[in-house]
């Protein structure tokens, strides 16, 4: 069983399914990267939602070009969701909202 779990973790990491947040040394809550912090800060403002209620998902690693790392994140919270593209390099990270904020509650016809 342990071998299966270890293999699942390796496979998940290879395909980008594992979170980039790492638990702190004391085994406490995961520490977010600088770019994840920036995405959550922007999402909290745009979604008008407390950060504690937000769920961050890395959707894709869009590659590195000339020292600039590009990723796409999804954020959900307070019955809304949004997609963010990030561009980090040369000492700074930029976060861009890629779509209008969407509600996640079903629409009734």
TIMI-2910 file (N, C-alpha, C, CB; in pm, 1 decimal, decimal comma, always signed):
<rs>
+----------+----------+----------+----------+----------+----------+----------+----------+----------+----------+----------+----------+------+
!      n_x !      n_y !      n_z !     ca_x !     ca_y !     ca_z !      c_x !      c_y !      c_z !     cb_x !     cb_y !     cb_z ! resn !
+----------+----------+----------+----------+----------+----------+----------+----------+----------+----------+----------+----------+------+
!    +82,5 !   -118,9 !     +0,0 !     +0,0 !     +0,0 !     +0,0 !    +86,9 !   +125,2 !     +0,0 !    -93,9 !     -0,2 !   +120,4 !  Unk !
!   +192,3 !   +126,5 !    +83,5 !   +280,6 !   +242,5 !    +87,1 !   +346,3 !   +264,8 !    -47,8 !   +387,0 !   +225,5 !   +195,0 !  Unk !
!   +385,8 !   +154,2 !   -111,6 !   +450,0 !   +164,2 !   -242,9 !   +352,4 !   +225,5 !   -344,1 !   +498,2 !    +24,2 !   -291,4 !  Unk !
!   +224,8 !   +185,5 !   -339,7 !   +124,0 !   +240,2 !   -430,6 !   +106,5 !   +389,5 !   -408,5 !     -9,9 !   +168,3 !   -412,1 !  Unk !
!    +96,7 !   +433,7 !   -282,4 !    +80,9 !   +575,7 !   -253,0 !   +201,0 !   +656,3 !   -299,5 !    +59,2 !   +596,4 !   -104,3 !  Unk !
!   +320,7 !   +602,3 !   -278,8 !   +441,2 !   +672,4 !   -323,8 !   +441,6 !   +684,5 !   -475,3 !   +568,1 !   +599,4 !   -275,8 !  Unk !
!   +402,2 !   +579,3 !   -545,2 !   +398,2 !   +582,8 !   -691,2 !   +292,8 !   +681,8 !   -739,6 !   +369,7 !   +442,7 !   -747,9 !  Unk !
!   +177,0 !   +686,5 !   -674,3 !    +71,8 !   +780,4 !   -712,5 !   +120,4 !   +924,0 !   -695,4 !    -55,5 !   +756,4 !   -628,9 !  Unk !
!   +195,2 !   +950,8 !   -590,2 !   +248,9 !  +1084,4 !   -568,1 !   +347,9 !  +1121,3 !   -677,2 !   +315,5 !  +1093,5 !   -431,0 !  Unk !
!   +434,7 !  +1028,5 !   -713,4 !   +533,4 !  +1053,7 !   -819,0 !   +462,4 !  +1080,1 !   -951,5 !   +631,1 !   +933,8 !   -832,9 !  Unk !
!   +363,6 !   +998,9 !   -986,0 !   +291,2 !  +1016,6 !  -1111,2 !   +215,2 !  +1149,0 !  -1109,7 !   +194,4 !   +899,1 !  -1135,0 !  Unk !
!   +148,4 !  +1179,9 !   -999,5 !    +75,6 !  +1306,7 !   -988,9 !   +166,8 !  +1426,1 !  -1003,6 !     +3,1 !  +1314,7 !   -856,8 !  Unk !
!   +285,2 !  +1420,6 !   -944,4 !   +380,2 !  +1529,8 !   -955,0 !   +429,1 !  +1543,9 !  -1098,7 !   +498,2 !  +1507,7 !   -860,0 !  Unk !
!   +454,1 !  +1434,2 !  -1164,8 !   +504,6 !  +1439,1 !  -1302,4 !   +404,0 !  +1503,4 !  -1396,6 !   +538,8 !  +1298,9 !  -1351,4 !  Unk !
!   +275,6 !  +1487,8 !  -1369,8 !   +174,3 !  +1544,8 !  -1457,5 !   +117,4 !  +1675,9 !  -1404,4 !    +62,8 !  +1445,7 !  -1477,6 !  Unk !
!   +177,4 !  +1733,1 !  -1301,7 !   +135,1 !  +1863,0 !  -1253,1 !    +12,2 !  +1860,5 !  -1165,8 !   +110,7 !  +1951,4 !  -1366,4 !  Unk !
!    -23,9 !  +1745,9 !  -1112,4 !   -144,5 !  +1737,3 !  -1030,7 !   -117,9 !  +1771,3 !   -885,4 !   -204,0 !  +1599,2 !  -1040,4 !  Unk !
!     +5,9 !  +1764,1 !   -843,6 !    +37,7 !  +1792,0 !   -703,9 !    +47,3 !  +1942,4 !   -682,1 !   +169,4 !  +1722,7 !   -662,7 !  Unk !
!    +11,6 !  +1987,9 !   -565,1 !    +21,0 !  +2129,4 !   -531,6 !   +166,1 !  +2170,6 !   -517,8 !    -55,5 !  +2159,9 !   -402,7 !  Unk !
!   +193,3 !  +2296,8 !   -552,6 !   +329,6 !  +2346,6 !   -535,9 !   +351,9 !  +2395,6 !   -393,2 !   +358,2 !  +2459,7 !   -636,0 !  Unk !
!   +246,2 !  +2403,0 !   -314,0 !   +260,2 !  +2443,0 !   -174,5 !   +322,1 !  +2328,5 !    -96,1 !   +123,4 !  +2483,6 !   -113,9 !  Unk !
!   +417,3 !  +2361,9 !    -10,9 !   +487,9 !  +2260,6 !    +66,9 !   +462,2 !  +2283,0 !   +215,1 !   +639,6 !  +2263,7 !    +37,0 !  Unk !
!   +438,0 !  +2174,5 !   +291,8 !   +417,0 !  +2190,7 !   +435,2 !   +541,0 !  +2251,4 !   +500,0 !   +382,6 !  +2055,6 !   +500,7 !  Unk !
!   +519,2 !  +2328,6 !   +606,0 !   +634,8 !  +2385,8 !   +674,6 !   +709,1 !  +2276,5 !   +751,3 !   +591,0 !  +2499,3 !   +770,4 !  Unk !
!   +826,3 !  +2309,9 !   +804,8 !   +913,2 !  +2211,6 !   +870,3 !   +844,3 !  +2143,4 !   +988,6 !  +1041,6 !  +2278,8 !   +917,6 !  Unk !
!   +752,8 !  +2213,7 !  +1054,7 !   +685,1 !  +2157,7 !  +1171,4 !   +562,1 !  +2075,1 !  +1131,4 !   +643,9 !  +2269,9 !  +1266,9 !  Unk !
!   +539,5 !  +2057,8 !  +1000,4 !   +424,1 !  +1980,4 !   +954,9 !   +295,8 !  +2060,7 !   +957,6 !   +407,9 !  +1857,2 !  +1039,5 !  Unk !
!   +307,4 !  +2193,0 !   +968,9 !   +190,3 !  +2280,0 !   +970,9 !   +132,0 !  +2298,9 !   +832,5 !   +225,7 !  +2414,4 !  +1030,3 !  Unk !
!    +46,8 !  +2398,7 !   +816,9 !    -17,3 !  +2423,5 !   +688,1 !    +86,9 !  +2452,2 !   +579,2 !   -115,8 !  +2540,9 !   +699,6 !  Unk !
!    +48,7 !  +2421,9 !   +456,0 !   +139,9 !  +2442,4 !   +343,8 !   +170,2 !  +2590,4 !   +325,2 !    +80,8 !  +2383,9 !   +215,0 !  Unk !
!   +295,1 !  +2618,0 !   +291,0 !   +337,1 !  +2755,2 !   +262,4 !   +322,9 !  +2778,5 !   +112,9 !   +484,4 !  +2781,6 !   +310,0 !  Unk !
!   +258,0 !  +2887,5 !    +75,6 !   +236,3 !  +2919,0 !    -64,5 !   +356,2 !  +2992,2 !   -122,5 !   +110,1 !  +3002,5 !    -81,4 !  Unk !
!   +375,7 !  +2976,5 !   -251,7 !   +482,0 !  +3048,8 !   -320,4 !   +441,6 !  +3195,5 !   -334,9 !   +511,6 !  +2985,5 !   -459,6 !  Unk !
!   +536,5 !  +3278,6 !   -374,5 !   +509,3 !  +3421,3 !   -394,2 !   +399,2 !  +3441,9 !   -498,4 !   +637,6 !  +3495,1 !   -437,3 !  Unk !
!   +406,0 !  +3368,4 !   -607,4 !   +306,4 !  +3385,4 !   -713,0 !   +168,8 !  +3338,3 !   -666,3 !   +348,6 !  +3308,8 !   -839,3 !  Unk !
!   +162,1 !  +3228,8 !   -590,5 !    +33,7 !  +3182,7 !   -537,3 !    -26,4 !  +3286,0 !   -442,0 !    +50,9 !  +3048,0 !   -465,1 !  Unk !
!    +57,7 !  +3348,1 !   -359,7 !    +11,3 !  +3454,7 !   -269,4 !    -47,1 !  +3571,0 !   -349,5 !   +127,5 !  +3504,8 !   -179,7 !  Unk !
!    +21,3 !  +3610,1 !   -457,0 !    -26,8 !  +3721,2 !   -539,7 !   -158,7 !  +3687,5 !   -607,7 !    +77,4 !  +3758,1 !   -644,8 !  Unk !
!   -171,2 !  +3565,0 !   -657,7 !   -296,6 !  +3523,2 !   -721,9 !   -410,8 !  +3529,0 !   -620,7 !   -283,6 !  +3379,7 !   -781,0 !  Unk !
!   -389,1 !  +3476,2 !   -500,3 !   -494,9 !  +3476,7 !   -399,0 !   -531,7 !  +3617,3 !   -354,5 !   -452,2 !  +3395,2 !   -279,0 !  Unk !
!   -433,8 !  +3705,3 !   -343,9 !   -461,1 !  +3844,6 !   -305,4 !   -549,1 !  +3912,0 !   -410,3 !   -328,6 !  +3923,8 !   -287,6 !  Unk !
!   -514,5 !  +3894,4 !   -538,3 !   -593,8 !  +3954,6 !   -644,7 !   -732,7 !  +3892,1 !   -650,8 !   -522,8 !  +3939,2 !   -779,5 !  Unk !
!   -740,4 !  +3759,7 !   -636,6 !   -869,5 !  +3690,9 !   -642,2 !   -960,6 !  +3733,5 !   -527,7 !   -848,9 !  +3539,7 !   -638,8 !  Unk !
!   -905,2 !  +3749,7 !   -407,9 !   -986,8 !  +3793,0 !   -293,1 !  -1052,5 !  +3927,0 !   -322,5 !   -900,6 !  +3802,9 !   -164,8 !  Unk !
!   -978,0 !  +4016,3 !   -384,9 !  -1032,6 !  +4147,7 !   -419,8 !  -1138,4 !  +4135,2 !   -529,2 !   -920,1 !  +4242,4 !   -465,6 !  Unk !
!  -1104,7 !  +4066,5 !   -638,2 !  -1195,6 !  +4059,0 !   -752,8 !  -1320,3 !  +3975,7 !   -726,6 !  -1123,2 !  +4002,6 !   -870,7 !  Unk !
!  -1306,2 !  +3869,2 !   -649,0 !  -1421,3 !  +3784,5 !   -617,6 !  -1498,8 !  +3835,5 !   -496,6 !  -1375,6 !  +3642,0 !   -592,8 !  Unk !
!  -1445,0 !  +3939,8 !   -432,2 !  -1504,2 !  +3994,5 !   -310,1 !  -1529,5 !  +3882,6 !   -210,5 !  -1635,6 !  +4069,7 !   -341,3 !  Unk !
!  -1420,8 !  +3809,8 !   -181,4 !  -1429,6 !  +3690,1 !    -99,2 !  -1309,3 !  +3684,2 !     -5,6 !  -1437,3 !  +3562,7 !   -187,4 !  Unk !
!  -1331,1 !  +3646,3 !   +119,0 !  -1222,6 !  +3632,4 !   +215,9 !  -1124,3 !  +3526,4 !   +167,6 !  -1277,8 !  +3595,7 !   +356,1 !  Unk !
!   -994,5 !  +3554,2 !   +179,2 !   -891,6 !  +3460,5 !   +133,0 !   -905,7 !  +3321,1 !   +192,4 !   -755,4 !  +3514,6 !   +165,9 !  Unk !
!   -951,1 !  +3313,8 !   +316,9 !   -965,3 !  +3183,8 !   +383,9 !  -1068,5 !  +3095,3 !   +314,2 !  -1004,9 !  +3203,9 !   +530,6 !  Unk !
!  -1158,1 !  +3154,1 !   +235,5 !  -1262,4 !  +3077,2 !   +166,6 !  -1224,0 !  +3041,3 !    +22,8 !  -1392,5 !  +3155,6 !   +166,2 !  Unk !
!  -1105,8 !  +3083,7 !    -21,8 !  -1065,4 !  +3060,7 !   -160,0 !   -990,8 !  +2929,0 !   -176,8 !   -978,9 !  +3174,9 !   -208,2 !  Unk !
!  -1016,1 !  +2861,7 !   -289,4 !   -944,9 !  +2740,3 !   -327,6 !   -861,5 !  +2773,1 !   -450,9 !  -1044,1 !  +2621,1 !   -355,3 !  Unk !
!   -732,3 !  +2746,5 !   -443,9 !   -639,3 !  +2773,7 !   -553,1 !   -601,3 !  +2642,2 !   -620,2 !   -512,8 !  +2848,1 !   -501,7 !  Unk !
!   -611,0 !  +2637,2 !   -752,4 !   -573,2 !  +2518,9 !   -829,4 !   -480,2 !  +2562,1 !   -941,7 !   -698,9 !  +2445,2 !   -886,0 !  Unk !
!   -365,3 !  +2495,4 !   -952,3 !   -277,0 !  +2522,4 !  -1065,4 !   -331,5 !  +2443,6 !  -1183,1 !   -127,0 !  +2483,9 !  -1034,1 !  Unk !
!   -372,3 !  +2514,2 !  -1287,5 !   -432,3 !  +2450,3 !  -1403,5 !   -328,4 !  +2404,2 !  -1505,0 !   -529,0 !  +2544,7 !  -1469,2 !  Unk !
!   -222,7 !  +2484,5 !  -1523,3 !   -120,2 !  +2444,4 !  -1619,7 !     +9,4 !  +2520,5 !  -1597,8 !   -169,7 !  +2466,3 !  -1762,0 !  Unk !
!   +117,2 !  +2455,4 !  -1639,5 !   +247,7 !  +2518,8 !  -1646,3 !   +264,7 !  +2554,4 !  -1792,9 !   +365,4 !  +2424,7 !  -1591,8 !  Unk !
!   +260,8 !  +2682,8 !  -1823,9 !   +259,5 !  +2726,7 !  -1962,5 !   +398,2 !  +2746,3 !  -2020,5 !   +182,8 !  +2853,4 !  -1974,2 !  Unk !
!   +499,9 !  +2704,9 !  -1944,8 !   +635,3 !  +2704,4 !  -1998,3 !   +720,8 !  +2820,5 !  -1953,0 !   +629,9 !  +2703,7 !  -2145,1 !  Unk !
!   +847,4 !  +2804,3 !  -1983,7 !   +947,4 !  +2906,5 !  -1952,7 !  +1002,8 !  +2958,0 !  -2084,6 !  +1062,0 !  +2849,9 !  -1860,7 !  Unk !
!  +1015,8 !  +3089,7 !  -2093,4 !  +1075,0 !  +3147,8 !  -2212,2 !  +1164,2 !  +3264,2 !  -2169,5 !   +965,5 !  +3194,3 !  -2312,7 !  Unk !
!  +1290,7 !  +3254,1 !  -2201,0 !  +1387,5 !  +3359,7 !  -2171,6 !  +1386,9 !  +3398,5 !  -2023,8 !  +1358,6 !  +3482,1 !  -2257,2 !  Unk !
!  +1377,8 !  +3299,8 !  -1935,2 !  +1381,6 !  +3325,8 !  -1792,2 !  +1250,2 !  +3369,2 !  -1731,2 !  +1481,7 !  +3428,1 !  -1764,8 !  Unk !
!  +1142,8 !  +3369,4 !  -1809,0 !  +1010,9 !  +3408,2 !  -1759,0 !   +924,9 !  +3282,8 !  -1750,5 !   +944,0 !  +3516,6 !  -1851,0 !  Unk !
!   +873,3 !  +3255,3 !  -1630,3 !   +789,9 !  +3136,9 !  -1606,6 !   +643,2 !  +3178,2 !  -1612,8 !   +823,3 !  +3070,7 !  -1468,4 !  Unk !
!   +565,4 !  +3104,3 !  -1690,5 !   +423,5 !  +3135,1 !  -1709,4 !   +338,4 !  +3017,5 !  -1663,3 !   +393,7 !  +3168,6 !  -1857,5 !  Unk !
!   +236,5 !  +3045,6 !  -1581,2 !   +145,4 !  +2943,9 !  -1529,1 !     +2,6 !  +2996,0 !  -1536,5 !   +182,3 !  +2905,3 !  -1383,2 !  Unk !
!    -92,7 !  +2903,2 !  -1528,5 !   -234,2 !  +2938,6 !  -1521,5 !   -292,9 !  +2878,4 !  -1394,4 !   -311,6 !  +2888,7 !  -1648,0 !  Unk !
!   -368,0 !  +2959,3 !  -1318,7 !   -431,3 !  +2917,2 !  -1194,1 !   -581,5 !  +2942,4 !  -1202,0 !   -369,7 !  +2991,6 !  -1073,0 !  Unk !
!   -657,7 !  +2857,5 !  -1134,3 !   -799,7 !  +2879,0 !  -1115,3 !   -824,7 !  +2904,0 !   -967,8 !   -882,6 !  +2758,2 !  -1166,7 !  Unk !
!   -917,3 !  +2995,6 !   -938,3 !   -952,7 !  +3026,4 !   -799,7 !  -1104,3 !  +3022,5 !   -786,6 !   -896,3 !  +3165,9 !   -756,1 !  Unk !
!  -1151,6 !  +2952,3 !   -682,6 !  -1294,8 !  +2944,3 !   -652,9 !  -1318,9 !  +2986,7 !   -509,9 !  -1349,1 !  +2801,7 !   -676,9 !  Unk !
!  -1431,3 !  +3053,3 !   -489,2 !  -1473,0 !  +3089,9 !   -354,7 !  -1595,2 !  +3178,3 !   -358,6 !  -1360,6 !  +3159,7 !   -280,7 !  Unk !
!  -1677,4 !  +3172,3 !   -256,1 !  -1797,9 !  +3255,2 !   -243,8 !  -1888,2 !  +3242,3 !   -366,6 !  -1759,1 !  +3402,0 !   -223,1 !  Unk !
!  -1902,2 !  +3118,4 !   -417,7 !  -1986,2 !  +3087,2 !   -532,9 !  -1943,5 !  +3159,7 !   -660,4 !  -2128,9 !  +3121,3 !   -501,7 !  Unk !
!  -1814,0 !  +3188,7 !   -672,7 !  -1757,8 !  +3252,8 !   -792,2 !  -1628,3 !  +3181,9 !   -827,7 !  -1733,2 !  +3406,0 !   -769,4 !  Unk !
!  -1582,9 !  +3202,3 !   -950,9 !  -1453,8 !  +3149,2 !   -991,2 !  -1392,2 !  +3240,9 !  -1096,2 !  -1467,8 !  +3004,9 !  -1045,4 !  Unk !
!  -1259,2 !  +3234,8 !  -1108,0 !  -1187,4 !  +3313,8 !  -1206,9 !  -1059,4 !  +3240,1 !  -1244,2 !  -1156,1 !  +3456,7 !  -1153,2 !  Unk !
!  -1004,6 !  +3274,8 !  -1360,3 !   -881,2 !  +3216,4 !  -1410,4 !   -774,7 !  +3324,6 !  -1417,9 !   -902,8 !  +3150,3 !  -1548,7 !  Unk !
!   -653,7 !  +3290,1 !  -1373,0 !   -543,6 !  +3386,2 !  -1370,3 !   -421,4 !  +3330,9 !  -1441,3 !   -508,2 !  +3423,2 !  -1226,5 !  Unk !
!   -359,6 !  +3411,9 !  -1525,3 !   -231,4 !  +3379,5 !  -1588,5 !   -125,8 !  +3456,2 !  -1510,2 !   -229,1 !  +3416,9 !  -1743,9 !  Unk !
!    -11,8 !  +3391,8 !  -1488,7 !    +97,9 !  +3458,5 !  -1420,1 !   +221,0 !  +3458,0 !  -1509,9 !   +128,4 !  +3390,1 !  -1284,5 !  Unk !
!   +301,2 !  +3560,0 !  -1492,2 !   +425,7 !  +3573,5 !  -1566,7 !   +530,8 !  +3622,7 !  -1468,3 !   +410,6 !  +3671,6 !  -1689,6 !  Unk !
!   +628,0 !  +3536,0 !  -1436,7 !   +728,3 !  +3568,8 !  -1336,0 !   +868,5 !  +3559,3 !  -1396,0 !   +715,5 !  +3475,2 !  -1214,1 !  Unk !
!   +943,8 !  +3664,3 !  -1378,2 !  +1081,6 !  +3665,3 !  -1424,7 !  +1141,7 !  +3802,8 !  -1404,5 !  +1089,9 !  +3624,2 !  -1572,1 !  Unk !
!  +1271,1 !  +3807,2 !  -1411,4 !  +1345,3 !  +3932,4 !  -1396,4 !  +1307,5 !  +4006,1 !  -1268,0 !  +1320,7 !  +4022,5 !  -1516,8 !  Unk !
!  +1285,2 !  +3929,0 !  -1160,9 !  +1262,0 !  +3988,0 !  -1029,2 !  +1120,7 !  +4032,4 !   -999,9 !  +1349,3 !  +4101,8 !  -1012,7 !  Unk !
!  +1024,5 !  +3999,4 !  -1084,4 !   +886,5 !  +4038,7 !  -1056,4 !   +788,1 !  +3934,4 !  -1107,9 !   +856,1 !  +4174,9 !  -1119,1 !  Unk !
!   +668,7 !  +3934,8 !  -1047,9 !   +560,2 !  +3846,9 !  -1091,6 !   +438,2 !  +3932,3 !  -1122,6 !   +526,8 !  +3739,3 !   -983,3 !  Unk !
!   +378,3 !  +3907,1 !  -1237,6 !   +255,5 !  +3976,2 !  -1276,2 !   +142,3 !  +3874,7 !  -1280,4 !   +271,5 !  +4048,0 !  -1414,0 !  Unk !
!    +22,9 !  +3918,4 !  -1237,7 !    -95,1 !  +3832,9 !  -1234,5 !   -202,0 !  +3900,2 !  -1319,9 !   -145,7 !  +3808,7 !  -1086,8 !  Unk !
!   -258,8 !  +3822,4 !  -1413,9 !   -359,3 !  +3875,8 !  -1504,9 !   -486,4 !  +3793,0 !  -1494,1 !   -307,2 !  +3877,2 !  -1650,4 !  Unk !
!   -601,5 !  +3859,8 !  -1477,1 !   -730,4 !  +3792,8 !  -1476,4 !   -766,7 !  +3766,6 !  -1621,8 !   -840,8 !  +3878,3 !  -1402,8 !  Unk !
!   -789,4 !  +3639,2 !  -1656,9 !   -811,1 !  +3602,0 !  -1796,5 !   -957,4 !  +3600,0 !  -1839,3 !   -751,9 !  +3468,4 !  -1821,2 !  Unk !
!  -1048,2 !  +3618,5 !  -1748,6 !  -1189,0 !  +3613,5 !  -1787,2 !  -1271,4 !  +3692,0 !  -1686,8 !  -1239,2 !  +3467,4 !  -1796,5 !  Unk !
!  -1389,0 !  +3723,5 !  -1727,5 !  -1481,5 !  +3787,0 !  -1636,5 !  -1514,2 !  +3689,0 !  -1524,7 !  -1609,7 !  +3833,2 !  -1710,2 !  Unk !
!  -1531,5 !  +3739,2 !  -1403,9 !  -1565,4 !  +3653,6 !  -1289,6 !  -1695,9 !  +3581,6 !  -1320,4 !  -1577,5 !  +3736,9 !  -1157,1 !  Unk !
!  -1701,2 !  +3452,2 !  -1290,1 !  -1818,3 !  +3371,1 !  -1318,4 !  -1876,8 !  +3317,3 !  -1188,5 !  -1783,0 !  +3256,0 !  -1413,9 !  Unk !
!  -2008,7 !  +3311,1 !  -1183,2 !  -2075,7 !  +3247,4 !  -1071,1 !  -2067,3 !  +3096,2 !  -1086,7 !  -2222,8 !  +3293,5 !  -1061,2 !  Unk !
!  -2063,5 !  +3023,8 !   -976,1 !  -2058,0 !  +2878,0 !   -984,2 !  -2189,3 !  +2812,3 !   -943,6 !  -1946,2 !  +2825,8 !   -897,1 !  Unk !
!  -2291,5 !  +2891,6 !   -914,9 !  -2420,7 !  +2831,5 !   -881,1 !  -2497,9 !  +2806,4 !  -1009,5 !  -2502,3 !  +2922,9 !   -784,3 !  Unk !
!  -2572,2 !  +2697,7 !  -1017,3 !  -2646,1 !  +2665,0 !  -1140,1 !  -2751,1 !  +2771,4 !  -1170,5 !  -2713,2 !  +2527,0 !  -1127,6 !  Unk !
!  -2767,2 !  +2801,4 !  -1296,9 !  -2869,4 !  +2896,7 !  -1341,3 !  -2999,6 !  +2822,6 !  -1364,8 !  -2824,7 !  +2971,2 !  -1470,3 !  Unk !
!  -3110,0 !  +2879,1 !  -1321,5 !  -3242,7 !  +2817,8 !  -1344,0 !  -3306,2 !  +2881,3 !  -1464,9 !  -3335,3 !  +2833,7 !  -1219,6 !  Unk !
!  -3368,8 !  +2799,5 !  -1543,3 !  -3433,3 !  +2848,1 !  -1666,0 !  -3578,3 !  +2873,3 !  -1641,5 !  -3416,4 !  +2749,4 !  -1780,5 !  Unk !
+----------+----------+----------+----------+----------+----------+----------+----------+----------+----------+----------+----------+------+
</rs>
